[in-house]
Amino acid sequence: MPSPREASPLLQQKLKENSAAVNKTITRLLPDTDLPEAKLFDAMRHGTLNGGKRLRPFLAMEAAKLFNVDPNRSRRVAAAIEFIHCYSLIHDDLPAMDNADTRRGKPAVHKEFDEATAILAGDALHALAFEVLSERDTHEDPRVRVELIRELAKSAGANGLCGGQMLDLEGEHAEFDLGTISRMQRLKTGKLIAFACESGAILGKSDEPHRKALTNFAFDLGLAFQVTDDILDVEGDPAETGKDQGKDAAAGKSTFVSTMGKEQAKSRAEMLVQQASRHLNIFGSRADTLREIAEYVLQRRA
Amino acid sequence: MPSPREASPLLQQKLKENSAAVNKTITRLLPDTDLPEAKLFDAMRHGTLNGGKRLRPFLAMEAAKLFNVDPNRSRRVAAAIEFIHCYSLIHDDLPAMDNADTRRGKPAVHKEFDEATAILAGDALHALAFEVLSERDTHEDPRVRVELIRELAKSAGANGLCGGQMLDLEGEHAEFDLGTISRMQRLKTGKLIAFACESGAILGKSDEPHRKALTNFAFDLGLAFQVTDDILDVEGDPAETGKDQGKDAAAGKSTFVSTMGKEQAKSRAEMLVQQASRHLNIFGSRADTLREIAEYVLQRRA
C-alpha cells in the first residue's frame, strides 16, 4: 500500500516510465515538419508534450496488461486517448471558456500561439485520435478498431466530454443539485477515464464480466478523481496544483465540496476508491497496480 | 447540359430532394432533448439545419449510386460528412478566426448562442461524425466502416481541413504563390470533397480504377469549386452569395484571382471542370448527374 500522502516509489517509477513511453509514441505521431502550416503542428505538440501526469494512458496500458495485449498496440490507444484529453484542455483553456493562461505550469496554447491556432490545434488532435485508432497497427481486427472508435467517440461527444463541459459552463449561472453535479462529472471526466480502462478489455477481446468489472472500476475511480479535484480546489497548495485556490468557488460553480461539505466529500472519495478496488476482485492480484493507482488518485496533492 | 447560368430544373429538383432527405437523417441523429445540457444540442442543430446547399452530401449520395449502395447507408455517410463540414464552419466563424456574424443568412452559432457553446457544438459534431460512421447501420462490414473513418479523419485533420484553415489564416500575413494557394485549397476544401466522392466507392467496395476515377474527379472539382469561390468574392452579388464582396482582398489574402487574374482564373475553372468530367468516362452515362453537378459548380452564383 502507498503511504497516505503520496504514491509509492514503485508506482511513481511506473508512472514515470509509462509517461516516457507514451510521450515517445505521441512524438512519433506528431513529427516536426517544415510544411507552410508547421505552426499547427508546433501548437499540437505544445498542447500534448507538456508534462501531464498521463493518468489516462497509464490506466489504458495497465488495463491492457490484464489481457496480455501487445504494448505497441495499447500505447497507440493510450496516445489517442491523450490526444482527446489534451484537445479538450486546449479548448477549455480558451478565453471564451475557462480563460486559463497557463496549463501544467506552461503558457496555454492560445497564449503561446494565438486563439485561432489553439482552436485548430485542438480540432486537429481530435481528428488525429480517430485516425490513429483506425490504422492497422492499432489492431489487426477491424472489429476491434471500430469498437474502440465508437466508444471513444461516445466518450468525447455531446453525451461525454462536450456535454460535461457544457454543464460545467451552465453551472456558473445555475445551482446544481448533487445528481446534476455527478452527471456533469461523469460526462466531463468519468466517460473518458472509463474508456481508458475499457480500451484494454476491447483490445484484449475480453469476455463481458471482465470488461464490466473494468468499467465499474473506472466509473468509481473517475468520480473519486473529481471529488478529490474539488477538495484540492479549496485546500490544495497552488504551488503543487498549479491552479489558483478557490477558483471554482470564485466562479460560483457548484461542486461536491460546496454541496456536501469538505469532510463528507473526503469520506465519499474514500468510499468510492474502496468500491472501485473491489470491482477488480475478478482479476486477483494481477490488478494490484490499478488498485494502487486508485489510492494515488485519492491521496494526490496536484 | 444545364444553361450556362444556373442548374437545370432537374438538377435543382435533385439537389432539393437530396437536401431534404439528408436533413431528415441529420434531425434524427440530433434529437431534441430536455437534458440539462440541451443548449449544446440546440446549438448543434442550429449549426447544421440551416439550409446549406448540401453539396458534399449530394456528391456522396450520387457516388454511392454508381455502386448501387443502399441509400440508407450512404445517407448516414452523407450526414457524417456534413457534420464535419458544419463543425468546421462553426469554428471558422468564431471571432478569433474569420469573425463572421452570419452564416447562410442566419446568425452564426456564436451569435445565436455564445462563443463557448459554439466551440463545444463544433467539437460535439466532430465526434458525432465518427460515432455515426462506426455504427453497424452504416455498413455491416467493419472493414468498410474503419476505412470510411480513416479517410474522413485524414480529410478533417492537420493534413486536411485544419491544415488548410491554418494556411488560410497565415495567408493574411504572407503572400502565397500559386503552389501554396493550391495546396491551401486542396487541404481546406479539396480533401473533404474528395472524401465525399470516395465514400461511395468505399461503401460499394469498388475496385481500384473506379475509385481512383472518382478521387481524380473530386480533386479537379474541388479546385474548380475554390477558383469559382475566389471569382465570386470579387464579382458575386452579395444578395446572392450572402457574403460581402471583396472580403478576401480586404483581408489581404492571396487568392487564385489575385495571383492569376480574373480571366485566367475563369478559364482555369472551366478547364478543371472539363477535366473532372473526363475522369468519369469509366462510368459512362451513369455518372451524368455528377457531370452536371460539376457544371453547376462552375456556373453557380452563390
Interface residues (C-beta under 8 A of the other chain):
Chain A: L35 P36 E37 K39 L40 F41 M44 Y87 S88 H91 L94 A96 M97 D114 E115 A116 T117 I119 L120 A121 G122 D123 A124 H126 A127 L128 F130 E131 L133 S134 E135 P142 R143 R145 V146 E147 I149 R150 L152 A153 K154 A156 G157 A158 G160 L161 C162 G163 G164 Q165 M166 L167 L169 E170 T180 R183 L187
Chain B: L35 P36 E37 K39 L40 F41 M44 Y87 S88 H91 L94 A96 M97 D114 E115 A116 T117 I119 L120 G122 D123 A124 H126 A127 L128 F130 E131 L133 S134 E135 P142 R143 R145 V146 E147 I149 R150 L152 A153 K154 A156 G157 A158 G160 L161 C162 G163 G164 Q165 M166 L167 L169 E170 T180 R183 L187
